[in-house]
Amino acid sequence: MKGQVKLCYRKLVTSESKSAWEKGVFEDSFREFLIQSQQFDTDGSLRTFAQFEQSSIDMVKFNYLVSTSIVGYLRGLNGMMPDHYNVLDQACVPFKNYQFEIVKSDLDDKSAHVITINFYSDWLTWIDNINGQLLFTDGDKQLSILRGEEIFTHMVSLGENFQICQFKSK
């Protein structure tokens, strides 16, 4: 047993995204970007997200208001990170928090709209690495493991956008 970890998954959503969930997130976040752009820039002089960032508007509030458009999609995940499944094809990495971010966008070019959603797990018990995969169980099961109790485990591959973001030793 290695200790406890929190995992982070950075989900990129673009006009090229394929799944129905991603397409819905893309469409609704772009629509909300258009609406909030009108609210924050009443004279219509700003066209790109970069221009909004360089202006004096409250970008924390702007991002937050755009992020509200995808809350229903996040709820639909039932607390599980997308794209990470065990061998039974079940979503297996729970998330506790997320952070929405507009990477870039353009009012005149929908295809330029890019967002990310960073998903953060709660503490998980990291048991071992097997064949390049992380063997873990939900929550803090260190005492259960030491007592020799049976626990349900999962295995996932870490990668460029999916990694350990926090660690605590046993």
C-alpha positions as CSV (number, residue, x, y, z in Angstrom):
1,M,0.0,0.0,0.0
2,K,1.5,3.3,-1.1
3,G,-0.8,5.8,0.7
4,Q,-3.6,8.1,-0.2
5,V,-4.0,10.2,-3.4
6,K,-6.3,12.7,-5.0
7,L,-6.6,12.4,-8.8
8,C,-7.2,15.2,-11.2
9,Y,-8.6,14.8,-14.8
10,R,-8.4,17.7,-17.2
11,K,-11.3,17.3,-19.7
12,L,-10.9,19.4,-22.9
13,V,-14.1,20.2,-24.8
14,T,-13.8,21.6,-28.3
15,S,-15.9,21.8,-31.5
16,E,-14.2,18.5,-32.5
17,S,-15.5,16.7,-29.4
18,K,-17.4,13.5,-30.3
19,S,-19.7,12.3,-27.5
20,A,-23.2,13.6,-26.9
21,W,-22.2,14.8,-23.4
22,E,-19.2,16.7,-24.8
23,K,-21.3,18.2,-27.6
24,G,-24.0,19.3,-25.1
25,V,-21.4,20.9,-22.9
26,F,-19.8,22.6,-25.9
27,E,-23.1,24.0,-27.3
28,D,-24.5,25.2,-23.9
29,S,-21.3,26.8,-22.7
30,F,-20.8,28.6,-26.1
31,R,-24.5,29.8,-25.9
32,E,-23.9,31.1,-22.4
33,F,-20.6,32.7,-23.4
34,L,-22.6,34.7,-26.0
35,I,-25.2,35.7,-23.4
36,Q,-22.7,36.8,-20.8
37,S,-20.6,38.6,-23.4
38,Q,-23.7,40.8,-24.0
39,Q,-24.1,41.4,-20.3
40,F,-20.5,42.3,-19.6
41,D,-19.8,44.2,-22.8
42,T,-22.9,46.3,-23.5
43,D,-21.2,48.2,-26.4
44,G,-20.2,45.0,-28.2
45,S,-16.6,46.1,-28.7
46,L,-15.0,42.8,-27.3
47,R,-15.1,39.8,-29.6
48,T,-12.7,37.2,-28.2
49,F,-12.2,35.7,-24.8
50,A,-8.7,37.1,-24.8
51,Q,-10.1,40.6,-25.3
52,F,-12.4,40.0,-22.3
53,E,-9.5,38.9,-20.2
54,Q,-7.6,42.1,-21.1
55,S,-10.5,44.3,-20.2
56,S,-11.5,45.4,-16.8
57,I,-14.5,43.1,-16.4
58,D,-14.7,40.6,-13.5
59,M,-13.4,37.4,-15.2
60,V,-14.1,35.2,-12.1
61,K,-17.7,36.2,-12.2
62,F,-17.8,35.9,-16.0
63,N,-16.4,32.3,-16.0
64,Y,-18.7,31.4,-13.1
65,L,-21.8,32.5,-14.9
66,V,-20.8,30.7,-18.1
67,S,-20.1,27.5,-16.0
68,T,-23.6,27.5,-14.7
69,S,-24.7,26.3,-18.2
70,I,-23.1,23.0,-17.7
71,V,-24.2,22.1,-14.2
72,G,-26.9,19.7,-15.4
73,Y,-24.3,17.8,-17.5
74,L,-22.1,17.5,-14.4
75,R,-25.0,16.2,-12.3
76,G,-25.6,13.7,-15.0
77,L,-22.2,12.2,-14.3
78,N,-23.5,11.0,-10.9
79,G,-20.3,12.1,-9.2
80,M,-18.0,10.0,-11.5
81,M,-15.3,11.4,-13.7
82,P,-16.0,10.8,-17.4
83,D,-13.8,8.7,-19.7
84,H,-12.2,6.5,-16.9
85,Y,-13.7,3.0,-16.6
86,N,-12.7,-0.2,-15.0
87,V,-12.6,-3.6,-16.8
88,L,-16.3,-4.0,-16.2
89,D,-16.8,-0.8,-18.2
90,Q,-18.1,1.1,-15.2
91,A,-17.1,4.7,-14.3
92,C,-14.8,4.1,-11.3
93,V,-13.2,7.4,-10.3
94,P,-15.4,9.6,-8.2
95,F,-15.0,13.4,-8.2
96,K,-15.7,15.7,-5.4
97,N,-15.0,19.1,-7.0
98,Y,-14.5,20.6,-10.4
99,Q,-13.2,23.8,-12.0
100,F,-14.6,25.2,-15.2
101,E,-12.3,27.3,-17.4
102,I,-12.8,29.0,-20.8
103,V,-9.5,28.5,-22.7
104,K,-10.4,30.6,-25.7
105,S,-13.5,31.6,-27.5
106,D,-14.7,34.0,-30.3
107,L,-18.1,35.5,-30.7
108,D,-17.7,35.3,-34.5
109,D,-16.2,31.8,-34.7
110,K,-18.0,29.1,-32.7
111,S,-15.3,26.5,-33.7
112,A,-12.7,28.6,-31.7
113,H,-14.6,27.9,-28.5
114,V,-12.5,25.7,-26.1
115,I,-13.2,24.9,-22.5
116,T,-11.7,22.6,-19.9
117,I,-13.3,21.0,-16.8
118,N,-10.8,19.9,-14.2
119,F,-12.3,17.1,-12.1
120,Y,-10.8,16.4,-8.6
121,S,-11.3,13.3,-6.6
122,D,-11.6,13.0,-2.9
123,W,-8.9,11.0,-1.1
124,L,-8.5,7.5,-2.5
125,T,-6.3,4.6,-1.2
126,W,-3.5,3.9,-3.6
127,I,-2.7,0.2,-3.2
128,D,-0.1,-0.4,-5.9
129,N,0.8,-0.1,-9.6
130,I,0.2,-3.2,-11.7
131,N,1.2,-3.3,-15.4
132,G,1.3,0.5,-15.6
133,Q,-2.1,0.9,-14.0
134,L,-3.1,2.4,-10.6
135,L,-4.8,0.0,-8.3
136,F,-6.9,1.9,-5.8
137,T,-10.0,1.8,-3.7
138,D,-12.5,4.6,-2.8
139,G,-11.9,6.6,0.4
140,D,-9.5,5.7,3.2
141,K,-9.3,2.0,3.4
142,Q,-5.8,1.7,4.8
143,L,-7.0,0.1,8.1
144,S,-9.2,-2.3,6.3
145,I,-6.3,-3.4,4.2
146,L,-4.0,-3.8,7.2
147,R,-6.7,-5.9,8.9
148,G,-6.8,-8.1,5.9
149,E,-10.4,-7.3,5.1
150,E,-11.8,-7.6,1.6
151,I,-12.2,-4.4,-0.3
152,F,-13.5,-3.5,-3.8
153,T,-10.8,-2.2,-6.0
154,H,-10.4,-0.4,-9.4
155,M,-7.6,-0.1,-11.9
156,V,-7.0,2.9,-14.2
157,S,-4.2,4.2,-16.4
158,L,-2.9,7.6,-15.6
159,G,-1.9,9.8,-18.5
160,E,-1.2,13.3,-19.8
161,N,-4.5,14.8,-18.6
162,F,-5.2,12.4,-15.8
163,Q,-2.8,12.3,-12.9
164,I,-2.1,12.3,-9.2
165,C,-2.4,15.8,-7.9
166,Q,-2.0,15.2,-4.1
167,F,-0.4,12.4,-2.0
168,K,-0.3,11.4,1.6
169,S,1.9,8.6,2.9
170,K,0.5,5.9,5.0
